[in-house]
Amino acid sequence: MLRATIIVDEKKVEELLGVPPEKVVGLHGTARGHHRQYPGAKGIGEKAQPELIRKYGSVETALDHAAEVSTSRYRKLCSSSANKC
């Protein structure tokens, strides 16, 4: 598949992905996908990841602090994923 290359600044990266440029690797690194060889955080998808990364710095840190996650659905998912690590 041929894709066009676009160049964006830091502000546009955050606008498009919901996280600052230095957190993009963490955002994509924790994405769950069948094509990946690692499980990711089950149930924590494209909407929740940026929220958790903005608040806790990384999804891994959110998993470590699962009991403190304010949204009950995300808290359950974080607790469940953290227990499997």
Summary of the structure (lengths in Angstrom):
residues: 85
radius of gyration: 13.8
end to end distance: 35.0
largest distance: 43.4
contacts: 211
relative contact order: 0.14
helix: 56%
strand: 0%
